[in-house]
Amino acid sequence: MTPFSFPGLVGKIDRLDPFNSKYVIPRIVDVWTPPQYSEDPDQKFAVIYMHDGQNLFDPSTSKYSHADWGMDETITRLMSEQKIRPTIVVGLWSTEKRGLEYMPQKLPNSFSYKELVFRFRREVSGDLCSDDYLRFLVEEVKPYVDAHFRTLPDQKDTFIMGSSMGGLISMYALCEYPRVFFGAGCVSTHFPIGRGITLKYMQEHLPDPATHRFYFDHGTKTLDKNYGKYQQKADKILIEHGYVADENWVTRVFEGHIHSETDWRKRVHIPLEFLLKK
């Protein structure tokens, strides 16, 4: 674990490079702590685990948009305003197997599923491995973080969030590990993949609304312009399972927003306030 910094960073990053695993290929894992972490040595913190960790803090490592989510600035501000509980961010960098790791694995054995598997094998040369990715997160990363940082390790203080395919794997993680995660932030969730096949999984595996929270959103331009009809189906599933809007589930539509960190950083305070509210 090595301290890492760059101009403009708020708080501190401890970097594990690489974090080795028996389940998935090695990758960088960043653990960000806010300024309050060093100011109060007795304070313990909730943890939000985030995918595509290279895009969260440093624009120079954001490959496509060259913009970051601004997680360090936003969480520090929200904590100072007492809008969220004290929080640490764990950023798991994605790898060349991103699609294989982020695509939910336990899907109906339909034509769409077979078509999807064939596509991944042709384009990425591999099989879906999101179950192993989640085991890596739950069985290796989380225990390490809980052992080395002042965390609140219980389910009610553990969250997961990502965008696009990262939104899919966040939804999947909450359904697969309801005793580990309390809430999932699913930003610009890529529901159209596989002709919406993940909606069938979601319908059959949603966790108890009494003890969980979901946040969903999407924009209306670029890739996000295709998301509306799928998100409406997801919303219907949530309602059928007893989720109540603005209580334990939120869906937002952002007119004019595109599928990019440039717009996700503009609205990330909204899922953070909903998931991490005191």
C-alpha positions as CSV (number, residue, x, y, z in Angstrom):
1,M,0.0,0.0,0.0
2,T,1.6,3.2,-1.2
3,P,0.4,6.8,-0.7
4,F,-0.5,8.4,-4.1
5,S,-1.2,12.0,-4.9
6,F,-1.6,14.5,-7.7
7,P,-2.2,18.3,-7.9
8,G,-5.7,19.2,-6.7
9,L,-6.4,16.0,-4.8
10,V,-8.6,16.6,-1.7
11,G,-7.9,14.0,1.1
12,K,-5.6,11.1,0.6
13,I,-5.3,8.0,-1.6
14,D,-3.6,4.8,-0.5
15,R,-2.9,2.7,-3.6
16,L,-2.5,-1.0,-3.9
17,D,-0.7,-1.7,-7.1
18,P,-1.3,-4.4,-7.9
19,F,-3.9,-6.0,-5.7
20,N,-3.5,-9.7,-6.4
21,S,-6.4,-12.1,-6.4
22,K,-7.1,-15.8,-6.7
23,Y,-10.3,-15.0,-8.6
24,V,-9.4,-12.3,-11.1
25,I,-6.4,-10.7,-12.8
26,P,-4.4,-8.2,-10.7
27,R,-5.4,-4.5,-10.8
28,I,-4.9,-1.2,-9.0
29,V,-7.2,-0.6,-6.0
30,D,-7.3,2.9,-4.6
31,V,-8.6,3.7,-1.1
32,W,-9.5,7.3,-0.7
33,T,-10.0,8.9,2.7
34,P,-11.3,12.4,3.3
35,P,-9.5,15.1,5.2
36,Q,-11.7,14.3,8.2
37,Y,-10.1,10.8,8.4
38,S,-6.8,12.2,9.8
39,E,-8.5,14.9,11.8
40,D,-10.4,12.6,14.1
41,P,-8.6,9.3,14.9
42,D,-11.6,7.9,16.6
43,Q,-14.1,8.4,13.8
44,K,-15.2,5.3,11.8
45,F,-16.4,5.5,8.2
46,A,-18.9,4.0,5.8
47,V,-17.5,2.6,2.6
48,I,-18.6,2.9,-1.0
49,Y,-17.0,0.5,-3.4
50,M,-16.8,1.9,-7.0
51,H,-16.0,0.4,-10.3
52,D,-13.8,2.0,-13.0
53,G,-11.6,3.4,-10.2
54,Q,-9.3,5.1,-12.6
55,N,-12.0,7.6,-13.5
56,L,-13.0,8.7,-10.0
57,F,-10.3,11.2,-8.8
58,D,-7.6,11.9,-11.4
59,P,-8.5,13.2,-14.9
60,S,-5.1,12.1,-16.3
61,T,-6.1,8.4,-15.8
62,S,-9.6,8.8,-17.3
63,K,-8.9,7.2,-20.7
64,Y,-11.9,8.2,-22.8
65,S,-13.4,11.5,-21.4
66,H,-10.2,12.8,-19.7
67,A,-12.5,13.9,-16.9
68,D,-13.0,12.4,-13.4
69,W,-16.0,12.0,-11.2
70,G,-14.6,14.5,-8.6
71,M,-15.4,12.1,-5.8
72,D,-12.8,13.6,-3.5
73,E,-14.2,17.1,-3.8
74,T,-17.9,16.1,-3.7
75,I,-17.7,13.7,-0.7
76,T,-15.6,16.1,1.3
77,R,-18.1,18.9,0.6
78,L,-21.2,16.7,1.4
79,M,-19.6,15.6,4.7
80,S,-18.8,19.2,5.6
81,E,-22.4,20.1,5.0
82,Q,-23.5,17.1,7.0
83,K,-25.6,15.8,4.2
84,I,-23.9,12.3,4.2
85,R,-22.3,10.1,6.8
86,P,-18.5,10.0,7.1
87,T,-17.4,8.0,4.0
88,I,-14.4,6.3,2.4
89,V,-14.3,5.4,-1.3
90,V,-12.6,2.3,-2.6
91,G,-11.9,2.5,-6.4
92,L,-11.4,-0.8,-8.2
93,W,-9.7,-0.1,-11.5
94,S,-11.1,-1.9,-14.5
95,T,-9.0,-4.1,-16.7
96,E,-9.0,-5.5,-20.3
97,K,-11.7,-7.9,-19.0
98,R,-14.0,-5.1,-18.0
99,G,-17.0,-6.3,-20.0
100,L,-16.6,-9.9,-18.8
101,E,-16.3,-8.8,-15.2
102,Y,-19.2,-6.3,-15.2
103,M,-21.8,-8.2,-17.2
104,P,-24.1,-10.1,-14.7
105,Q,-23.5,-13.8,-15.1
106,K,-26.5,-15.6,-13.7
107,L,-28.9,-14.8,-16.6
108,P,-31.7,-16.7,-18.3
109,N,-30.5,-19.3,-20.8
110,S,-32.3,-17.6,-23.7
111,F,-31.4,-16.8,-27.3
112,S,-30.4,-13.3,-26.2
113,Y,-28.0,-14.9,-23.6
114,K,-26.4,-17.2,-26.1
115,E,-26.0,-14.3,-28.5
116,L,-24.4,-12.2,-25.8
117,V,-22.0,-14.9,-24.8
118,F,-21.0,-15.5,-28.4
119,R,-20.4,-11.8,-28.8
120,F,-18.2,-11.5,-25.7
121,R,-16.2,-14.6,-26.8
122,R,-15.6,-13.1,-30.2
123,E,-14.9,-9.5,-29.2
124,V,-13.2,-10.0,-25.8
125,S,-12.0,-13.6,-26.1
126,G,-13.3,-14.8,-22.8
127,D,-16.3,-16.0,-20.7
128,L,-18.4,-13.9,-18.3
129,C,-16.7,-13.8,-14.9
130,S,-18.7,-11.3,-12.9
131,D,-19.3,-13.9,-10.2
132,D,-15.5,-14.1,-9.7
133,Y,-15.2,-10.4,-9.8
134,L,-17.7,-10.0,-7.0
135,R,-16.0,-12.7,-5.0
136,F,-12.8,-10.7,-5.4
137,L,-14.5,-7.6,-4.1
138,V,-16.4,-9.3,-1.2
139,E,-13.9,-11.9,-0.1
140,E,-10.6,-10.2,-0.7
141,V,-10.9,-6.4,-1.1
142,K,-13.5,-5.7,1.6
143,P,-11.7,-7.7,4.3
144,Y,-8.4,-6.0,3.5
145,V,-10.1,-2.5,3.6
146,D,-11.8,-3.4,6.9
147,A,-8.6,-4.6,8.4
148,H,-6.5,-1.6,7.4
149,F,-8.9,1.3,7.7
150,R,-11.3,2.6,10.3
151,T,-14.4,1.3,8.6
152,L,-18.0,0.5,9.7
153,P,-18.0,-3.0,8.1
154,D,-21.7,-3.9,8.6
155,Q,-24.1,-4.1,5.8
156,K,-25.9,-0.9,6.7
157,D,-22.7,1.1,6.0
158,T,-21.5,-0.7,2.9
159,F,-22.4,0.6,-0.6
160,I,-21.5,0.0,-4.3
161,M,-21.7,2.2,-7.3
162,G,-20.7,2.5,-10.9
163,S,-21.8,3.8,-14.3
164,S,-22.8,2.1,-17.6
165,M,-21.7,-1.6,-17.3
166,G,-20.6,-0.5,-13.8
167,G,-24.2,0.3,-13.1
168,L,-25.2,-3.3,-14.1
169,I,-22.6,-4.9,-11.9
170,S,-23.7,-2.7,-9.0
171,M,-27.3,-3.8,-9.4
172,Y,-26.1,-7.4,-9.6
173,A,-23.9,-7.1,-6.5
174,L,-26.7,-5.9,-4.4
175,C,-28.9,-8.7,-5.5
176,E,-26.2,-11.4,-5.1
177,Y,-24.8,-10.1,-1.8
178,P,-27.8,-8.5,0.0
179,R,-26.1,-9.2,3.4
180,V,-23.0,-7.3,2.4
181,F,-24.3,-4.2,0.6
182,F,-27.1,-1.9,1.8
183,G,-27.4,0.3,-1.3
184,A,-26.4,0.4,-5.0
185,G,-25.8,3.5,-7.2
186,C,-26.5,2.6,-10.8
187,V,-25.6,5.6,-13.0
188,S,-26.4,5.5,-16.7
189,T,-27.1,1.8,-16.3
190,H,-26.4,-0.1,-19.6
191,F,-29.7,-2.1,-19.6
192,P,-30.0,-2.3,-23.4
193,I,-27.2,-4.8,-23.6
194,G,-28.5,-8.3,-24.5
195,R,-31.9,-6.7,-25.4
196,G,-32.5,-5.9,-21.7
197,I,-31.7,-9.5,-20.5
198,T,-30.6,-8.3,-17.1
199,L,-34.1,-7.0,-16.4
200,K,-35.3,-10.6,-16.2
201,Y,-32.6,-11.4,-13.6
202,M,-33.5,-8.2,-11.7
203,Q,-37.1,-9.2,-11.6
204,E,-36.3,-12.6,-10.0
205,H,-33.6,-11.5,-7.5
206,L,-34.3,-8.1,-6.0
207,P,-33.5,-7.9,-2.3
208,D,-35.9,-6.9,0.5
209,P,-36.9,-3.3,0.0
210,A,-37.1,-2.9,3.8
211,T,-33.3,-3.2,4.1
212,H,-31.9,-2.0,0.8
213,R,-31.7,1.1,-1.4
214,F,-31.4,1.5,-5.2
215,Y,-30.5,4.6,-7.2
216,F,-30.8,4.7,-11.0
217,D,-30.4,7.5,-13.5
218,H,-29.7,8.3,-17.1
219,G,-29.2,11.2,-19.5
220,T,-30.9,11.8,-22.8
221,K,-28.1,12.2,-25.3
222,T,-25.4,10.0,-26.9
223,L,-25.6,6.4,-25.6
224,D,-28.0,7.4,-22.8
225,K,-30.7,8.3,-25.3
226,N,-31.5,4.6,-25.6
227,Y,-31.9,4.0,-21.9
228,G,-35.3,5.4,-21.1
229,K,-37.6,2.5,-22.1
230,Y,-35.4,0.0,-20.3
231,Q,-35.2,2.1,-17.1
232,Q,-39.0,2.4,-17.2
233,K,-39.2,-1.4,-17.2
234,A,-36.7,-1.5,-14.3
235,D,-38.9,1.0,-12.4
236,K,-41.9,-1.1,-12.9
237,I,-40.1,-4.2,-11.5
238,L,-39.0,-2.2,-8.4
239,I,-42.6,-1.0,-7.8
240,E,-43.9,-4.6,-8.1
241,H,-41.4,-5.7,-5.5
242,G,-42.5,-3.1,-3.0
243,Y,-39.9,-0.4,-3.5
244,V,-41.2,3.1,-2.9
245,A,-39.9,6.1,-4.9
246,D,-37.8,8.6,-2.9
247,E,-37.9,6.3,0.1
248,N,-35.7,3.2,-0.8
249,W,-35.4,3.8,-4.5
250,V,-34.7,6.8,-6.8
251,T,-34.8,7.1,-10.6
252,R,-33.8,10.4,-12.2
253,V,-33.6,11.5,-15.8
254,F,-31.2,14.3,-16.7
255,E,-32.1,16.2,-19.9
256,G,-29.2,16.9,-22.1
257,H,-26.7,14.8,-20.2
258,I,-24.4,12.5,-22.2
259,H,-22.8,9.2,-21.4
260,S,-19.6,10.5,-19.8
261,E,-17.7,11.4,-16.6
262,T,-18.2,15.0,-17.6
263,D,-21.9,14.8,-16.8
264,W,-21.7,12.0,-14.1
265,R,-19.6,14.4,-12.0
266,K,-22.2,17.1,-12.3
267,R,-24.9,14.9,-10.6
268,V,-22.9,12.4,-8.4
269,H,-23.9,14.3,-5.3
270,I,-27.5,13.1,-5.9
271,P,-26.9,9.4,-5.5
272,L,-24.4,10.0,-2.8
273,E,-26.9,12.0,-0.7
274,F,-29.6,9.4,-1.3
275,L,-27.4,6.4,-0.5
276,L,-25.3,7.8,2.3
277,K,-27.8,10.1,4.0
278,K,-27.6,10.0,7.8
